[in-house]
Amino acid sequence: MEKKNKATDRTRSPVDGRAKDRVDSVDPYGFERSKDFDYESYEELMSEYLVVLTRRSIKWSKLLKGKRKVQKNVKLKRYVRKGIPNEHRALIWMAASGAQDQLEKNPGYYQSLLRAEHDPKLVETICTDLNRTFPDNVQFRKTSNPCLQKALYNVLLATGYHNPVVGYCQGMNFIAGYLLIITKDEEKSFWLMEALLARILPDYYSPVMLGLKTDQEVLGELVKVKIPGVWQTMMDHNVMWTLVVSRWFICLYIDVLPVETVLRIWDCLFYEGSKILFRVALTLIQHNQALIQQAQSLPDVCQSFKQITHGPFVDECHTFMQKIFAEPGSLSMATLTKLRATFRARIITEELGPTDPES
């Protein structure tokens, strides 16, 4: 999977070569920059964003005052939306998601999962995907010390054993990989995975992926109401939502949007829940509705959905995050819950039959 950390659609400058000398060829998270990476635009962007990061870091340090525990409140929510400094991300993600509580209530549980006897099929499936996980990240190479591949294997194995209904599903490797990059801790990554699979995104990674299928249809309904022109284009060319957004949802925007933007989305995902995934999708679609509506065929629609995840709009993560809370307008949890119930029932009826007891 190609890492989307390019700053595109900007004019190159004669000093681009010098920018390349000043900017590291590996980003702060271990991802190698692509051959056509625009160093000049990135340097310009980061010179502005670093000011924001510094200001936010000072405010967060004052807020936390060295505390290892935080309580959810209006002020903290506002701070999270404006971005969590990397040094505090693990702490806030763990606290906000309930993962810290679970870790403390279950001492030694993670290690016991690793010591247990494991299903050879689960082990084989996980091992098959290890080398495919972030080949462009230096921290996941066998030559790296420490190499995150072993930690990734452990987290995925423990997750599969803890949740045998899910076991292992493609996409989980990338999510666990990001968690390890940020937390640098296997046990914390495991409990954050548990928070995602059990509470934040239930049924996203189950064998029938009912939660994922439901949320794709909910997004379609939201687009119908909020961006009817795009919905009509999708209908005209008979494009199913799963064709263009399943990767957005199942990978939580990893390898879809730039790394820094993904992490800002995850700040809100762990604090506010899955509603954030809809806000991001609606903002991408609404901001680019003119482009999508120009599509003349199904392949055109698919291409436009790939195109809208590139460029300055998504590279400038601070501005982008402000937009997702403004552009889609009101989006209440009550609305989502009602829509989810409707589409979940419809999907169960269509796929499993009306007499199926699953609810």
C-alpha positions in Angstrom: 0.0 0.0 0.0 1.4 3.4 -1.0 1.8 5.9 1.8 -0.1 9.1 1.1 2.3 11.7 2.5 2.9 13.7 -0.6 2.1 17.4 -0.7 0.6 17.6 -4.2 -0.8 20.1 -6.6 1.6 22.8 -5.6 4.1 24.7 -7.7 7.7 23.5 -7.3 10.3 26.1 -6.4 13.9 26.5 -7.6 15.0 25.9 -3.9 13.3 22.5 -3.9 16.7 20.8 -4.0 17.7 22.6 -0.8 14.5 21.7 0.9 15.3 18.1 0.1 18.6 18.5 1.9 16.8 20.0 5.0 13.9 17.6 5.2 14.5 14.0 6.3 13.8 11.3 3.7 12.0 9.4 6.5 9.0 11.0 8.2 8.7 11.2 12.1 6.7 7.9 12.1 9.3 5.9 10.1 7.7 6.1 6.7 10.0 6.6 3.8 9.0 9.5 1.6 8.2 8.6 -2.0 10.5 9.4 -5.0 8.2 12.2 -6.2 7.6 13.7 -2.7 7.3 17.4 -2.9 9.9 18.5 -0.3 9.4 22.2 -0.9 5.7 22.2 -0.4 6.1 20.0 2.7 8.6 22.4 4.2 6.3 25.3 3.6 3.4 23.5 5.1 5.3 22.3 8.2 6.7 25.7 8.9 3.1 26.8 9.5 2.0 23.7 11.2 4.9 23.5 13.6 3.8 26.9 15.0 0.4 25.3 15.7 2.0 22.2 17.2 4.2 24.2 19.5 1.3 26.3 20.7 -0.9 23.2 21.3 1.9 21.4 23.1 2.3 24.2 25.6 -1.5 24.3 26.3 -1.6 20.5 26.7 1.3 20.5 29.1 -0.5 23.1 31.2 -3.7 21.1 31.1 -2.2 17.8 32.1 0.4 19.1 34.6 2.2 15.7 34.5 -1.0 13.8 35.4 -1.4 10.2 34.1 -5.2 10.3 34.4 -7.7 12.5 32.6 -11.5 12.9 32.8 -13.7 13.6 29.8 -15.1 17.1 29.8 -16.0 19.9 27.3 -12.5 21.5 27.6 -10.7 18.2 26.9 -13.0 17.5 23.9 -12.1 20.9 22.5 -8.4 20.3 23.0 -8.7 16.9 21.3 -10.4 18.3 18.3 -7.5 20.8 17.9 -5.0 17.9 18.0 -3.2 15.9 20.6 0.6 16.4 20.7 2.3 13.1 19.8 3.9 12.8 23.3 0.5 12.8 24.9 -1.4 10.7 22.3 -1.0 7.3 24.0 -2.2 8.7 27.3 -5.3 10.4 25.9 -6.3 7.6 23.5 -6.0 5.1 26.3 -8.1 7.2 28.7 -10.7 8.4 26.3 -11.4 5.0 24.8 -11.7 3.1 28.1 -8.6 1.0 27.2 -6.7 2.2 30.3 -9.5 1.0 32.5 -9.5 -2.4 30.9 -5.8 -2.7 31.2 -5.9 -1.9 34.9 -8.8 -4.2 35.5 -7.0 -7.1 33.8 -3.4 -7.2 34.9 -1.4 -9.9 33.2 -4.2 -10.7 30.8 -2.3 -9.7 27.6 0.7 -11.8 28.6 -1.6 -14.8 29.4 -3.0 -14.6 25.8 0.5 -14.8 24.3 1.3 -17.8 26.5 -1.8 -19.7 25.5 -1.9 -22.4 22.8 -2.9 -20.8 19.5 -4.8 -21.9 16.4 -2.2 -22.7 13.7 -4.5 -21.3 11.0 -4.7 -18.0 12.9 -0.9 -17.9 13.2 -0.5 -18.7 9.5 -2.9 -16.0 8.4 -1.3 -13.3 10.6 2.2 -14.3 9.5 1.2 -14.0 5.8 0.3 -10.4 6.3 3.3 -9.3 8.4 5.6 -8.6 5.5 2.8 -6.7 3.7 2.4 -4.3 6.6 4.0 -1.0 5.9 7.0 -2.2 3.7 7.8 1.5 3.4 8.2 2.0 7.2 11.7 1.4 8.5 10.5 0.4 11.9 8.8 -2.7 10.4 11.9 -4.1 8.6 13.6 -7.1 10.0 16.9 -5.2 10.0 15.4 -2.5 12.3 16.3 -2.6 16.0 13.8 -2.9 17.5 11.7 -4.4 14.7 8.0 -3.7 15.2 7.1 -6.9 13.2 7.4 -9.1 16.3 5.3 -6.7 18.4 2.7 -6.5 15.6 2.5 -10.3 15.5 2.0 -10.4 19.3 -0.8 -7.8 19.3 -2.6 -9.4 16.4 -2.3 -12.9 17.9 -3.5 -11.8 21.3 -6.4 -9.9 19.6 -7.4 -13.0 17.6 -7.3 -15.2 20.7 -9.2 -12.7 22.8 -11.9 -12.2 20.2 -12.3 -15.6 18.4 -15.4 -14.5 16.5 -13.3 -11.9 14.7 -10.0 -13.8 14.8 -7.9 -11.9 12.2 -9.2 -9.8 9.3 -7.2 -7.9 6.7 -6.9 -4.3 7.6 -6.4 -5.0 11.3 -2.6 -5.3 10.7 -2.4 -1.7 9.5 -4.5 -0.4 12.5 -2.4 -2.4 15.0 0.8 -1.1 13.2 -0.3 2.5 13.7 -1.1 1.9 17.3 2.4 0.5 17.9 4.0 3.4 16.1 2.3 5.8 18.5 2.2 3.9 21.8 5.5 2.0 21.4 3.8 -0.5 23.7 2.3 -3.9 22.9 -0.1 -4.1 25.8 -1.5 -0.6 25.2 -1.9 -1.4 21.5 -3.8 -4.6 22.4 -6.2 -2.8 24.6 -6.7 0.0 22.1 -7.5 -2.7 19.5 -10.0 -4.2 21.9 -11.6 -0.8 22.4 -12.0 -0.4 18.6 -13.3 -3.9 17.9 -15.6 -4.2 21.0 -16.9 -0.7 21.5 -16.0 1.9 18.9 -16.5 -0.2 15.7 -18.5 -3.3 16.7 -19.0 -5.8 13.9 -16.6 -4.0 11.5 -14.2 -6.9 11.4 -16.6 -9.8 12.2 -16.9 -12.5 9.4 -19.9 -10.9 7.8 -18.7 -7.4 8.5 -22.3 -6.3 9.4 -21.1 -3.1 11.1 -19.0 -2.0 8.1 -21.8 -2.8 5.6 -24.3 -0.9 7.7 -22.1 2.2 8.0 -21.5 2.3 4.3 -25.2 2.4 3.7 -25.7 5.0 6.4 -23.1 7.2 4.7 -25.1 6.8 1.4 -28.3 7.9 3.1 -26.5 10.9 4.7 -25.1 11.9 1.2 -28.6 11.6 -0.2 -29.9 14.1 2.3 -26.9 16.5 2.6 -25.3 16.2 -0.9 -28.1 15.0 -3.2 -26.2 15.8 -6.4 -23.5 13.3 -5.6 -26.0 10.7 -4.5 -27.8 11.1 -7.9 -24.4 10.7 -9.7 -23.9 7.4 -7.8 -27.4 6.2 -8.8 -27.0 7.3 -12.4 -23.8 5.2 -12.8 -25.0 2.3 -10.5 -22.1 2.7 -8.1 -22.4 0.9 -4.8 -21.0 2.8 -1.8 -18.8 -0.2 -0.8 -16.9 0.2 -4.1 -15.6 3.6 -3.2 -15.6 3.9 0.6 -15.0 0.5 2.1 -11.3 1.1 2.4 -11.9 4.4 4.0 -13.8 2.8 6.8 -12.1 -0.6 7.3 -8.6 1.0 7.4 -9.8 4.1 9.3 -8.3 6.2 6.5 -4.8 4.6 6.8 -3.1 4.7 3.4 -6.1 6.8 2.2 -5.1 10.2 3.8 -1.7 11.5 4.9 -0.3 10.1 8.1 -0.6 13.3 10.2 -4.2 13.8 9.0 -5.1 10.2 9.9 -3.7 10.6 13.4 -5.7 13.8 13.9 -8.8 11.8 12.9 -7.9 9.1 15.3 -7.6 11.6 18.2 -11.3 12.3 17.7 -12.2 8.7 17.0 -10.9 7.5 20.3 -12.6 10.4 22.1 -15.9 10.8 20.3 -16.4 7.5 18.6 -17.2 6.4 15.1 -19.2 9.5 14.2 -16.0 11.1 13.2 -15.6 8.6 10.3 -18.8 10.0 8.8 -17.7 13.6 9.3 -14.5 12.9 7.4 -16.2 11.1 4.5 -19.0 13.7 4.2 -16.4 16.5 4.2 -14.3 14.8 1.5 -17.4 14.3 -0.7 -19.0 17.7 -0.1 -15.8 19.6 -0.7 -15.3 17.8 -4.0 -18.9 17.4 -5.1 -18.4 19.3 -8.4 -15.5 16.9 -9.4 -17.6 13.8 -8.5 -20.6 15.0 -10.4 -18.5 15.4 -13.6 -18.1 11.6 -13.8 -19.5 10.1 -17.0 -19.2 6.4 -16.0 -18.6 4.0 -13.1 -14.8 4.0 -13.6 -14.9 7.9 -13.6 -16.7 7.9 -10.2 -14.2 5.5 -8.7 -11.3 7.6 -10.0 -12.8 10.8 -8.6 -13.1 9.1 -5.2 -9.4 8.3 -5.3 -8.5 11.8 -6.5 -10.3 13.5 -3.6 -8.0 11.9 -1.0 -4.9 13.8 -2.4 -3.8 17.4 -2.4 -3.5 20.4 -0.2 -7.0 20.1 1.2 -6.1 16.9 3.1 -2.4 17.6 3.5 -3.2 20.7 5.6 -4.5 18.6 8.5 -5.3 21.4 10.9 -7.5 23.2 8.5 -9.0 19.9 7.3 -10.0 19.0 10.9 -11.7 22.4 11.3 -13.7 21.7 8.1 -15.0 18.3 9.2 -16.7 19.9 12.2 -18.2 22.7 10.0 -18.9 21.6 6.4 -21.2 18.5 7.0 -23.4 20.5 9.4 -25.3 18.8 12.2 -24.7 15.1 12.7 -26.2 13.8 15.9 -25.5 10.4 17.4 -29.3 9.9 17.6 -29.6 10.3 13.8 -26.8 7.8 13.3 -28.2 5.3 15.7 -31.6 5.4 14.0 -30.1 5.1 10.5 -27.9 2.2 11.7 -30.9 0.3 13.1 -32.8 0.7 9.8 -30.0 -0.4 7.5 -28.7 -3.1 9.8 -32.2 -4.8 9.8 -32.4 -4.4 6.0 -28.9 -6.0 5.4 -29.7 -8.9 7.8 -33.0 -9.5 5.9 -31.3 -9.4 2.5 -28.2 -11.4 3.4 -29.4 -13.8 6.1 -33.1 -14.1 5.5 -36.0 -12.6 7.5 -36.2 -15.4 10.0 -32.6 -15.1 11.1 -32.3 -14.6 14.9 -29.3 -12.2 14.7 -30.1 -8.7 15.8 
